[in-house]
Amino acid sequence: MSETGAGAGDVAATAAVAAAGWRRAGFAGAAIGVLAAGAAAGVAVERLTVGRGMRKKARLALDASGPYGSLRGRPGRAVADDGTELYYEVDEAGPDAAPDPAGGAAAGGGSTGPRRRRLFGGKAPGPVTVVFSHGYCLNQDSWHFQRAALRGLVRTVHWDQRSHGRSERGRAQAEGVPLGIDQLGRDLKAVIDAAAPEGPLVLVGHSMGGMTMMALADRHPELIRDRVAAVAFVGTSGGKLGEVNFGLPVAGVNAVRRVLPGVLRALGSQTELVERGRRATADLFAGLVKRYSFGSRDVDPAVSRFAERLIESTPIDVVAEFYPAFTEHDKSGALPAFRDVPVLILAGDKDLVTPSSHSEAIADLLPDAELVIVPDAGHLVMLEHPQTVTDRLADLLVRIGAVPAEGP
């Protein structure tokens, strides 16, 4: 049978090959199969009309032509409390840091519905540093569009969380210490101390990055009180992530919850085998990324491929290392530390990873915050609808006097 005529059966076979290695971990095959089923159905349609060689060439072309993730700033390194080196980059404000036309904010957006607004009324505005914290299995480049739009207008810091991007692998984890969100909060404090030791701060966090900000507030409420001028939470959660169903039926999600931690630990010990399997099932992996990253059907293929590259660059043992921290995450008690500053809470209405109901729960604890639910948007809302996210961030920065009203 030719590949172009293989269809769903060929995709199922591919998924079965991938699952075979995972079954070595125990009851993994069924759980992973549930997660993969939705993606496999979509991939099957593509495989009916597009050959493997053509798809591979298309991925390479998108990698070569897409400007996403190409922006770089002045590099620096902070040292965490366990000795881990954390990589960050600084984009300074001013004419020497003019926006890159090739990487400017792209089209996207749409109506965001009603918004709750609060005018700035706290700390005196001054030269501000905006610190961007990225999410799980991503790196600082996930903020590409927002970074491009703000270049030259305001000082920004973009950093890679431990074991992600250009940051060092967590030293404590290499010695067997389990990772917790509290550690990430301490990491953020180290980055702030190194990259922005003085002046007002605006904290922006996506998913795990937002949780990192909550952990910082939990441990250092005085920093929030004395220096933080505004905050933006994007597609994040204050806790109860163990209740998320990922868009799966109850039986399927319960199976995944039972076996996934053990599966990831086992896979983390077979890194080379898993990475080979992930490369061999690139189409299925791309389908999963698209399903759990985006909410609309018309995502720019180059952006979708960029998301794949970000996620596939995270080694499976790092994926396994971080995963347990999310089921234990509960920082709702730290959120009141942000009550006295302007807060933006933004989420996609089709986010399957940190559903918009989690953002609404944060808004309930911060009733003066601006809550924005973006239609037809998934978990990577800042890539899927970059202009909407950029506009809301710009609005927040204008309100505190960090950028002029005619900003990005």
N, C-alpha and C positions, 0 to 999 in steps of 0.2 A: 504494500500500500504506500502510495506517495505521501510525503509529509503534509502537503497542502490538503490532502483528502483524509487525513487521520482524524481530525476533529476531536470531540470530547473524549473518545476512548484513548487517544494518544496522550491527551493531557492527564487523564486518570492514571495511565501507566507511568507517566513521568512522576506524578505525585506519589504513586505507590513505591517507586524506586527511592525517592527521597525519604518516605516514611519507613522504609525497610531498615535504614541505618538508625532511625530514631527509636524503633521498637526495641533496640538493644537496651534502651533505658527503662523498659518495662511496658507499661500500659500507654505508651506515648502515641502510638499510631492513630488510635481512634480520636484522641483529642486534637492532634495536629490536623487530622483529616477534616474535622469539623471546621477548624479555622480556615483550611485551604479550599473548602468546597465552593464558597462563593467566588473566590478568585479564579478557581479552575474553570467555572462556567464561563466567565468573561474571557479568559484566555483562549478557551476552545473556539470561540467565534473568530478571534484573530487568527488562529492557526489554520482555519479553513481557507483563508485567502492570502496569507502572508507566510512565506517560507522562512525557515530558521536563519539562513544566511542573510536574507534581506533584513530581518529583525535585528540581527547582530550589527549589520552595517548601519542601520538607522540609529542604534544606541551609540555607536562610535561617532557618527556624524553629530548627534546631539551633544555628546561630550565635548567635541572639538569646537563646535560653533557657539554653544551657550556661554554667555558671560557670567552666569550665576556662580557665586562663590569666588569670584576673581578679585574682589576688593581687598586690599591689604592696608594696614596702618603701621604705626611705630610699634615694634614688638617689645614685650617685656615679660618678666617672669616673677610670679609671687611664690612664696614658699608656705605651704600649709603646715598645720601644727604637727603632722606626722612626717614632715620632710618632703612631701610630694611637691614637685614643681608644677605650677599652674601657668599655662601660657595665656597671655592676653595681648590685645592690640589697642592702641589709642589713636583715634582720629581727632586731631585738634580743630578747634573752630578758627575761622579766619580765612583770608584770601588764599593762603598757601594750601588750604585743604578743600579746594573747590570740588563740587560734585563731578563724578565721572559720567560723561554723557552716555557712554556705552552701558553703564550699569544703573541708570536712573530708574525711578519708580515706574513700574509697568502698569498697564491697564488692569482693571479689576474692580470689584466693589459691588455696587448695587445698593438698594435701600437697606438701611440697618434698623428701621423701625424706631419706636419711641426711645428717647434717651433721657436719663436723669443727669442733671448738670449741677456742678457746684463751683462757684467762683473762688479763686484763690484768696485766702484770708489768713494765712498763717505766717510762715517764715518769710523774712525779707528776701526777694529775689536777688540773684547775683550771678556771677559766672557759674554755670551749672555743668555737672558731669552726668551724662546719662549712661547707666550701666546695664547692659543687656545680658541676660542669662538664658541659655538655650535649654532645650528639652532632651529627654532620654533618646539615646541612639542618634543624636544630631551633633552639630558643633556650632561655633559662632557664625558660620556662613549661612545658617538658616535665617538670619536676619538681613539677608542681602538687600532686599528692596528698601527696607527702612533705613539701613545704613547708607545706601546710596542717596536717598532723599535728604538725609540730615547732614551729609558731609559738608563741612564748611560753615554750617549754621550753628552748631552746638558741639561741645566736646563730648565724645562718646568713648566708652570702653566696651569692648567685646572680648569675652573670655571663653575658653574651652573648659568644661567641667572635667574633673579628674577622670582619667582613663578614656577621655574623648578627645577627638581632634589632635592638636599638637601638645596637649598637656601630658604629663608623665602618668604612667600607670600608678594607681593608688598604692603607696608603699605599705600602708597598714593592711590593705586587702591582700597584698602579696604575702604578708605574714599571717594570714588567716583571720584577720579582724573583719567581722561582717560590716557591710556598708549600711549606713543609715542616713536619712535626710538631714539629721543634725550635723553630720560631718560636712555635708554640702553647704550648710549655712556657715560653718566655720571657714570653709574654703572661700566663700564669697567675701567674708570679712577680711581674709588675707589679701584678696585681690583689691578690695577697696583701699586697704592700708597701703598697698604698693602703688596702685595706679591713680588713686584719687584720695590722698590722705587729708585734704582740706576742701572746704567749700560745700555748697549744697549738692545734693544728689537726687537724681530721679532713677528709680529702680524699675526695670522692665523685665518680666520673666514669662517664658512660655512653658506650660506644662511642668516638667520637673524644675525648670528655672523659677517658676512662681512658687513652688514648694520650697525651693532653696531660700527665696526671699522671706517666706514665712518662718523658716528655721532661724534665719538671721534675726528677725524681729523677736523671736522667742528667747534667744540667748542675749541679744543686745538691744533691748528696747530703748536704751538711752541714745543709741545711734540713730534710730528712727526719729526719736523725739528731737534731737539736736541738729540733725543734718539732712534728713530726707524731706524734700520739698513736694514730691509727688510719686505716685506708684501706678504701674500698669500690670495687671494680671491678664495673661492671654491663654485661653484654653487650659486652665489649671484646676486644681482641686484642693480643698482644705482637709480632705480625709474621706473615709468610707469608699476607697477605690476597690476594695474587695467585693463590693456589691455591683460593680459595673458588669453588664452582660455582653458588651462588645458586639451588640446586634445579633447575638446568637439565641437560639431557643434555650429554654431553661435546662433541659437535659444536657445539651451540648456544653453550655457554659459551666455547669457543675462538674462535668467530666474534665474540662480544661483546668478548672481551679484545683481539682484533686491532684492532677498529675503534673501540671506545668512546672512547679518549682523543682520537682525531682528530675523532670526531663531536662530542664535547662542546666541543672548541676551536672548531669551526665554528659550532655552535649558540650558543656564548657570544658570537660576533661578530654574531649576528642576534637580539638579545634581544627586541625588540618582536615580531618574527615568531613566535618560539617561545612567548612568553607568550600571544599571541593564540591560537595553536594549542592550548596547554595549557588555556586557558579553554574553547575550543570542544570539547575532548574530555574534559570534566570527569568523565564517567562512567568512561571508561577509566583516567584518572589515579587516581580513587578506588579502582578495582579493584586497580591496581598497589600503591597505598599499603597497602591492606588485606592483600594477599598478602605483602608484604615487611615489614610492621610487626607483624602479629599471628599467633598460632598457633592460636587457638580460633575457633569459629564464632559464639559468642554474645557478641561484644564489644558493649558499649553503643554504639548508633549515635551518640550525642553525643560519646563518646570517639573513635570512629573519625573522625568529622567534625573533631574537634579536631586529630587527627594530620594530617589532610589540610591544614588551615589552617596548621599549623606548617611543613609541608614545602613547600607551594605558595608560602609567603611568601619562600622563598629564591630569589633571581633565578638564572636559568640560567647566567649568566656566573660567579656565585659557585660554583655546582655544578661547573662546568668547572674553575675555578681550584683547588679543593680536591682533586678526584679523584686526580690523579697522586700526591699525598702518601701515599695509603694503600697503593699498591703498593710504595712505597719504605720504608714504615714497618717498622722492626725495632728494638724496644726491649727485647727479652727480656734483654739484658745489663744493663739498668738495674733489673730487678725485684728482685735481691738486696738493694737498698737498703731494701726494705720488710720484710726478714726479722725485724727486731727489734720490729715493732709488730703489733697485731692487724689481720688482714686478712680482709675479706669478699669473696668472689668469687661473683657471682651471674649466671646466664644462663638464657634460655629454651631448652627442649629442642627447639623448632622454629624457632629463629633461623636464617634463611637468609642473613643479612648478615654476622654474626660468630658462626659456629656455636659451640655449647657446647663442642666439642672445643678451641676456642681458650682458653676459660676453664679447661678441664682442664689445658691446657699451662701456663697461668700457675700453677695450683695445684701442678703438678709442681715448679716452681721455688720455690714458697713452701709447703713441705709442712705448716707449722703453720697455714695459712689455713683458714678455714671456706668450704667449697665448697657452693653451693646451686644445683641445677639445677631450675628450675621447670617442672612439667608443663604442656603445652598453652599454651606461651608463646612469642611471637616476639621480634623485635628490640626493640620498645617495651614491654618487660616491665613497666616502672614505671608505664605507663598501663593495660596490659592486666590486670595482677594487682597493683594498687597496694597492697593490704593486705599481701600477702606481702612485697613489697619494703620497705614501711614497717616491718613487724614485724622484719625482719632488720636494718635500719638501727638501729632502736630498741634491739634486743638488743646490737648493737655499741656503741652509745653508753652503754648501761647498764653494760656490762662495763668501760668505761674511766672510769666515774663522771661522764660528761658530762650525763646526765639521770637522774632518780630511777627506781627500779625499776618504779614504777607509771606510767611515761611513756606515750607515745602508744599 
